[in-house]
Amino acid sequence: MEAFKLTVFGLLFLTPALAAAENERAKSGTLEEVIVTGLKRQDTTKISEESRQLFSIAGAADDPLQAIYSLPGVTFSSGGEPVIRGSGAEDNIYYIDSIPAEYLFHVFGNSIFNKNLIQRFELYSGAFPSRYGNATGGVIDVTLRDPRHEEFSTTISASFLLTGVLFEGQLSENSAFYASYRRSLLDQFDTDSLTEDEDGVSITDFPVAQDYQVKYRWDVNRKNSLSFIAAGAEDDLQAEADSNNDYVARDPDLAGPLSYDQGFHSQSVVWSWSSDSSVKEANLIVSHIDEFLNLDYGNEQTVNTPADRYVIRFDYGQAVSDKHHLTFGVNTSTSKYDFEIAAKIPTCSDFESDCSTADAEFITLNDEVTVKTKDAYIEDVISLNTKHTVTVAAHYTSYDYLETSQIEPRLRWEYQANDNLKSYAAFGMHSQSPELAEIIDGVGNANLDVEKAKHLVLGLEKFLSVDWLFRAELYYKQLSDVVINIQPSEPDFAERYSNDAEGNAYGIEFFLKKELSDKWYGWAALSFGKTERKDLRSGDTSPFEYDKPVIFNIAVNYQLNDFWNVGATWTYQSGALYTPVVGLDTSNQTSPNLLELLLQNPAGGLLGAITDLLDQVNLIGVADPIYGRFNSERLPDYHRLDLRAEYTKPSENGRYWKFYIDVLNAYDQDNVEGYEYSPTDREPLSYTPAGYGENIPVAAEHGIGIFPSLGFEVRY
C-alpha cells in the first residue's frame, strides 16, 4: 500500500507536518560507514572498533545507516526513503540479516537499529548480485553483528530523537546474547504547546518511535551454530487536519483526526555451517514477520493492511577449485494480507500533478489475499588468470499471484591491472512485482505484468596512495513495463493501472576518500545524472520526479587529541522538480449544504452537520488548479553545512562515556522544499515562482533552520 499511503497520507499530512524531521534525515546522509561499504561493492566491510570514528561525522546523529545518503547517485524521496539512480523508493528492496524488510527508517528519519549492533551494510545501486531479486532500483542489505563473548555490559544512549539501552554479555563458554530497546521521548513533553501549524495540521500527539533487536547465538561446535533473532519497529502519529489545510480545502472529506500506526515484528532461527577449511559454507533461515499499517483519517476513511509473512531461505557456497567459487540458494515467501479499505482512491497519473481526492472514487474492500513467491539463484565466480575475474550468474523468481516467472541473467567482469588499479563492468536484468494495492481485485489490476529493468555499469578504482582512493563509475538503467495510473477519461479506466510506461537513467559518479591518517579523514562524492519517464499511452516524456542532475557531498573529520574530535559536512543538490500552476478553473466550484453534510455523516446528527457547515463556509468558491507542463521547473538548489564536536572518555575493559553536539544547517540556509497551490492563502509568497501564473496563491515548504542537537552515550 505504499503508493496509496504516500499519495493520500504522506503528501497530505506527514510531509507538511514533519518536513523538518525529514529534512534532517535528508542531510544526515553523510556518514562515512556506507562510503566504506560502497567502495568494495561485492565485498563486505565490518564496522570494527578501529572505525568507530565513522560515527562521529557531523549531522549523522550517531546513525551509520544515514551514510546511504552520502553515496553518489543517492537522494531522498518525499517519504524520506532512499532514491537510487533514478528509481523510486518503492523500487528498492531492504534486507535485515538476509530477510526482506518493509522499511529501515523511522518517521523522524533515523534508522530502526541501535548503531552499536550494525556489523555491516551494503548498498547495491546497480547490476546487483544474483542473490537479490524483486527489485529494479537498488538493494540495501543490513547485517547485525553477533553477540560478543565478553563480560556483561550495559550501554545507555540518549539524544533529541531517541533514547535507548543495550544489554550484552556471555552466557556460557559457547553462547552469548544482546538485547536493545529504543524509544523516542518527544511525546513526554508538554503537548499543550502543540498548536495548529501553518499547513492546517495540528500534531495532537508527538510521533512515538520504538525499535528493538534481540539476538542469541549458540556455537554448537566448531562447524555449526544456531542463532535466535527477534527485531521490530513501530511508528505512531496522531494529528488533525482542518479547513486551513490546502488539501482539505479542495476535499472536505479529508478534514478531521488522523491516526497513523506502522511497524513490524520478526522472529528468525538461523543455522550456519562451515567446513574446517571454510571452503564450504551453508545457511538456513526460517522467519516469521508480522507487518501492519493502520491509517484512519478524515470522514471515516480507513486503510488497514496487516500481514503475516513466512520466509524460508537456504544459501550454499563452495570453492569448487582454485578458479571456481560456486554459490546457490533458494527462497520461499508466503504472505497473507487482510485488507480493510474504506477510502477515496486518487486517480492522479504519474505524469500529472493533480492528486486531489475531491472527485475520486470511494472504494470499500474487505478481503484476504495470499501472495507466494519462490526465488532461486546460482553464481559462479571464475578466476581466468591473475588479472581477469568473471562472474556468471542468474536469478529466478516465480510470482504466483501474477501467474508469471522471470529468469534474470547477471554478469560481472573485473580486470586487476595491478595492486592499485582495477576496472570492472557489470550487466544485470531485474524485475519487481507491482505493489499489492495495484494488483488486488477491487482496487487494482490483477492482469499487470512485473516491472523490468536492465542495468549496465562501468567502473574504475585506483588507490592514489596508501590512504587515498579514487573511484569513477558510469551507469545506464533501462526500465520497461512501468506501472502507471489510468485516467477516468480513458476507456479502460476500470482497470485503474497499466504497464504503459518506460524510462531510463544514466550518469557518472566520482568518489574520493581519505583514510584516517595525520589525525584526519574525509571524502567527497560527486554525481552527474539524468532520468526520464515516458507515458506510452500519450507519448509524453518528462523528467522523473526525483531527477537530480548534480549531487555533491563532502565530509571532513579531525582528531584534535585523545578525547576531542570535530567535523563538518556540506551537501549540495540540484533543486527538486515541480509542476507550476498556470491558471485556475472555477467551473467545478460547489458549496456544501446542510442536507449534504447530514447525509455524509448521519451519526453526527443535525448539530454535527451545522458544525461542519460552519467549518466549511470559507471553502465556498475554491477553484481547481490548472497545471502547466509536468515537472517543467526546478526549486532553488539545496545546500547545507553541518558541524559536530564530540568528547569521548574511555576507561578499562571497553567502558566509556561520550558527549556530542551537532549543529544542523549551521549557516541557517532557507532551503525551499516545495511550492503548493494554496487556496487557503496560508502565508502566501511575496514572489511568483518560476512558471506560476499571476495572482495564484502559492505557499512554500521550507526545510529545517539552524538546529543544535545534543546526545550522549555511556557503556559500563
C-alpha positions, 0 to 999 in steps of 0.5 A: 500500500505504499503508493496509496499511503504516500499519495493520500497520507504522506503528501497530505499530512506527514510531509507538511507536518514533519518536513523538518524531521525529514529534512534532517534525515535528508542531510544526515546522509553523510556518514562515512560507514556506507562510503566504506561499504560502497567502495568494495561493492561485492565485498563486505566491510565490518564496522570494527572498533578501529572505525568507530570514528565513522560515527562521529561525522557531523549531522549523522546523529550517531546513525551509520545507516544515514551514510546511504545518503552520502553515496553518489547517485543517492537522494531522498524521496518525499517519504524520506526513503532512499532514491537510487539512480533514478528509481523510486523508493518503492523500487528498492528492496531492504534486507535485515540479516538476509530477510526482506524488510518493509522499511529501515527508517523511522518517521523522524528519519533515523534508522530502526537499529541501535548503531552499536549492533550494525556489523555491516551494510551494503548498498547495491545501486546497480547490476546487483548480485544474483542473490537479490531479486524483486527489485529494479532500483537498488538493494540495501542489505543490513547485517547485525553483528553477533553477540560478543563473548565478553563480560556483561555490559550495559550501554545507555544512549540518549539524544533529541530523537531517541533514547535507548539501552543495550544489554550484552554479555556471555552466557556460557563458554559457547553462547552469548546474547544482546538485547536493545530497546529504543524509544523516542521521548518527544511525546513526554513533553508538554503537548499543550504547546502543540498548536495548529501549524501553518499547513492546517495540521495540528500534531495532537500527539508527538510521533512515538518511535520504538525499535528493538533487536534481540539476538542469541547465538549458540556455537554448537561446535566448531562447524555449526551454530544456531542463532535466535533473532527477534527485531521490530519497529513501530511508528505512531502519529496522531494529528488533525487536519482542518479547513486551513489545510490546502488539501482539505480545502479542495476535499472536505472529506479529508478534514478531521483526526488522523491516526497513523500506526506502522511497524513490524515484528520478526522472529528468525532461527538461523543455522550456519555451517562451515567446513574446517577449511571454510571452503564450504559454507551453508545457511538456513533461515526460517522467519516469521514477520508480522507487518501492519499499517493502520491509517484512519483519517478524515470522514471515516476513511480507513486503510488497514493492511496487516500481514503475516509473512513466512520466509524460508531461505537456504544459501550454499557456497563452495570453492569448487577449485582454485578458479571456481567459487560456486554459490546457490540458494533458494527462497520461499515467501508466503504472505497473507494480507487482510485488507480493510479499505474504506477510502477515496482512491486518487486517480492522479497519473504519474505524469500529472500533478493533480492528486486531489481526492475531491472527485475520486472514487470511494472504494470499500474492500474487505478481503484476504489475499495470499501472495507466494513467491519462490526465488532461486539463484546460482553464481559462479565466480571464475578466476581466468588468470591473475588479472581477469575475474568473471562472474556468471550468474542468474536469478529466478523468481516465480510470482504466483499471484501474477501467474508469471516467472522471470529468469534474470541473467547477471554478469560481472567482469573485473580486470586487476591491472595491478595492486592499485588499479582495477576496472570492472563492468557489470550487466544485470536484468531485474524485475519487481512485482507491482505493489499489492494495492495495484494488483488486488481485485477491487482496487487494482489490476490483477492482469499487470505484468512485473516491472523490468529493468536492465542495468549496465555499469562501468567502473574504475578504482585506483588507490592514489596512495596508501590512504587515498582512493579514487573511484569513477563509475558510469551507469545506464538503467533501462526500465520497461513495463512501468506501472502507471495510473489510468485516467477516468477519461480513458476507456479502460479506466476500470482497470485503474493501472497499466504497464504503459510506461518506460524510462531510463537513467544514466550518469557518472559518479566520482568518489574520493576518500581519505583514510584516517591518517595525520589525525584526519579523514574525509571524502567527497562524492560527486554525481552527474545524472539524468532520468526520464519517464515516458507515458506510452499511452500519450507519448509524453516524456518528462523528467522523473520526479526525483531527477537530480542532475548534480549531487555533491557531498563532502565530509571532513573529520579531525582528531584534535587529541585523545578525547576531542574530535570535530567535523563538518559536512556540506551537501549540495543538490540540484533543486527538486522538480515541480509542476507550476500552476498556470491558471485556475478553473472555477467551473467545478466550484460547489458549496456544501449544504446542510442536507449534504453534510447530514447525509455524509455523516448521519451519526453526527446528527443535525448539530454535527452537520451545522458544525461542519457547515460552519467549518466549511463556509470559507471553502465556498468558491475554491477553484481547481488548479490548472497545471502547466507542463509536468515537472517543467521547473526546478526549486532553488538548489539545496545546500547545507553545512553541518558541524559536530564536536564530540568528547569521548572518555574511555576507561578499562575493559571497553567502558566509556562515556561520550558527549556530542553536539551537532549543529544542523544547517549551521549557516541557517540556509532557507532551503525551499522544499516545495511550492503548493497551490494554496487556496487557503492563502496560508502565508502566501509568497511575496514572489511568483515562482518560476512558471506560476501564473499571476495572482495564484496563491502559492505557499512554500515548504521550507526545510529545517533552520539552524538546529543544535542537537545534543546526545550522549552515550555511556557503556559500563 
